[in-house]
Amino acid sequence: AHLLIKHSGSRNPISRRTNKETTISKDEAIASLQKLRTEIVSSSDPAKTFQDLATARSDCSSYKRGGDLGPFGRGQMQRPFEEATYALKIGEISDIVDTDSGVHVILRLPL
């Protein structure tokens, strides 16, 4: 699962949640995502908090599923995203990951 914050430099800066163009800078997106990540990891139930925040804030269409992208194999995602995902153990939450789509925090789910 992931929480995506798009920025004005994203390859497609249209939020799938709001259907509006994102005008924030990459630095603003990172700062916003860092606050959300802190909220997630300091929560008594990080997985639930992640799901709730992904639903409320993610700019990916997966917001409808609490950020869940479903299973995917190697070579199906942008390289930085894939590398970060496979480096995580089940239940771990990534640091901020930067891709052409925007900035992400990833929660590795069981298959």
Contacts in CASP RR format, 6 or more apart in sequence:
PFRMAT RR
TARGET T0000
AUTHOR 0000-0000-0000
METHOD contacts of the structure
MODEL  1
AHLLIKHSGSRNPISRRTNKETTISKDEAIASLQKLRTEIVSSSDPAKTF
QDLATARSDCSSYKRGGDLGPFGRGQMQRPFEEATYALKIGEISDIVDTD
SGVHVILRLPL
1 50 0 8 1.000
1 51 0 8 1.000
1 54 0 8 1.000
1 62 0 8 1.000
1 65 0 8 1.000
1 66 0 8 1.000
1 67 0 8 1.000
1 68 0 8 1.000
1 69 0 8 1.000
1 106 0 8 1.000
1 107 0 8 1.000
1 109 0 8 1.000
2 54 0 8 1.000
2 58 0 8 1.000
2 60 0 8 1.000
2 62 0 8 1.000
2 67 0 8 1.000
2 69 0 8 1.000
2 81 0 8 1.000
2 104 0 8 1.000
2 105 0 8 1.000
2 106 0 8 1.000
2 107 0 8 1.000
3 33 0 8 1.000
3 36 0 8 1.000
3 50 0 8 1.000
3 53 0 8 1.000
3 54 0 8 1.000
3 57 0 8 1.000
3 58 0 8 1.000
3 67 0 8 1.000
3 104 0 8 1.000
3 105 0 8 1.000
4 58 0 8 1.000
4 59 0 8 1.000
4 60 0 8 1.000
4 62 0 8 1.000
4 101 0 8 1.000
4 102 0 8 1.000
4 103 0 8 1.000
4 104 0 8 1.000
5 24 0 8 1.000
5 29 0 8 1.000
5 30 0 8 1.000
5 32 0 8 1.000
5 33 0 8 1.000
5 36 0 8 1.000
5 57 0 8 1.000
5 58 0 8 1.000
5 59 0 8 1.000
5 102 0 8 1.000
5 103 0 8 1.000
5 104 0 8 1.000
6 12 0 8 1.000
6 13 0 8 1.000
6 14 0 8 1.000
6 15 0 8 1.000
6 22 0 8 1.000
6 29 0 8 1.000
6 59 0 8 1.000
6 101 0 8 1.000
6 102 0 8 1.000
7 13 0 8 1.000
7 22 0 8 1.000
7 24 0 8 1.000
7 25 0 8 1.000
7 26 0 8 1.000
7 28 0 8 1.000
7 29 0 8 1.000
7 102 0 8 1.000
7 103 0 8 1.000
8 22 0 8 1.000
8 23 0 8 1.000
8 24 0 8 1.000
8 25 0 8 1.000
8 26 0 8 1.000
9 26 0 8 1.000
9 102 0 8 1.000
10 22 0 8 1.000
10 100 0 8 1.000
10 101 0 8 1.000
10 102 0 8 1.000
11 100 0 8 1.000
11 101 0 8 1.000
12 101 0 8 1.000
13 21 0 8 1.000
13 22 0 8 1.000
13 23 0 8 1.000
14 20 0 8 1.000
14 21 0 8 1.000
14 22 0 8 1.000
15 21 0 8 1.000
15 22 0 8 1.000
15 59 0 8 1.000
16 59 0 8 1.000
16 60 0 8 1.000
16 61 0 8 1.000
16 63 0 8 1.000
17 57 0 8 1.000
17 58 0 8 1.000
17 59 0 8 1.000
17 60 0 8 1.000
17 61 0 8 1.000
17 63 0 8 1.000
18 59 0 8 1.000
22 29 0 8 1.000
22 59 0 8 1.000
24 32 0 8 1.000
26 98 0 8 1.000
26 102 0 8 1.000
26 103 0 8 1.000
29 102 0 8 1.000
29 103 0 8 1.000
30 96 0 8 1.000
30 103 0 8 1.000
33 96 0 8 1.000
33 103 0 8 1.000
33 104 0 8 1.000
33 105 0 8 1.000
34 96 0 8 1.000
36 53 0 8 1.000
36 57 0 8 1.000
36 105 0 8 1.000
37 93 0 8 1.000
37 95 0 8 1.000
37 96 0 8 1.000
37 105 0 8 1.000
39 49 0 8 1.000
39 53 0 8 1.000
40 46 0 8 1.000
40 49 0 8 1.000
40 50 0 8 1.000
40 53 0 8 1.000
40 93 0 8 1.000
40 105 0 8 1.000
41 93 0 8 1.000
43 49 0 8 1.000
46 93 0 8 1.000
46 107 0 8 1.000
47 91 0 8 1.000
47 107 0 8 1.000
50 66 0 8 1.000
50 67 0 8 1.000
50 93 0 8 1.000
50 105 0 8 1.000
50 107 0 8 1.000
51 66 0 8 1.000
51 67 0 8 1.000
51 68 0 8 1.000
52 66 0 8 1.000
54 62 0 8 1.000
54 63 0 8 1.000
54 66 0 8 1.000
54 67 0 8 1.000
55 63 0 8 1.000
55 64 0 8 1.000
55 66 0 8 1.000
55 67 0 8 1.000
56 63 0 8 1.000
57 63 0 8 1.000
58 66 0 8 1.000
58 67 0 8 1.000
59 102 0 8 1.000
60 67 0 8 1.000
60 69 0 8 1.000
60 101 0 8 1.000
62 68 0 8 1.000
62 69 0 8 1.000
68 109 0 8 1.000
70 109 0 8 1.000
71 111 0 8 1.000
73 82 0 8 1.000
74 82 0 8 1.000
74 86 0 8 1.000
75 82 0 8 1.000
76 82 0 8 1.000
77 85 0 8 1.000
78 99 0 8 1.000
78 100 0 8 1.000
78 101 0 8 1.000
80 97 0 8 1.000
80 98 0 8 1.000
80 99 0 8 1.000
81 97 0 8 1.000
81 99 0 8 1.000
81 101 0 8 1.000
81 104 0 8 1.000
81 106 0 8 1.000
84 94 0 8 1.000
84 95 0 8 1.000
84 97 0 8 1.000
84 104 0 8 1.000
84 106 0 8 1.000
85 94 0 8 1.000
85 106 0 8 1.000
85 108 0 8 1.000
87 94 0 8 1.000
88 94 0 8 1.000
88 106 0 8 1.000
88 108 0 8 1.000
89 108 0 8 1.000
90 108 0 8 1.000
90 109 0 8 1.000
90 110 0 8 1.000
91 107 0 8 1.000
91 108 0 8 1.000
91 109 0 8 1.000
91 110 0 8 1.000
92 107 0 8 1.000
92 108 0 8 1.000
93 105 0 8 1.000
93 106 0 8 1.000
93 107 0 8 1.000
94 104 0 8 1.000
94 105 0 8 1.000
94 106 0 8 1.000
94 107 0 8 1.000
94 108 0 8 1.000
95 105 0 8 1.000
96 103 0 8 1.000
96 104 0 8 1.000
96 105 0 8 1.000
97 103 0 8 1.000
97 104 0 8 1.000
97 105 0 8 1.000
97 106 0 8 1.000
98 104 0 8 1.000
END
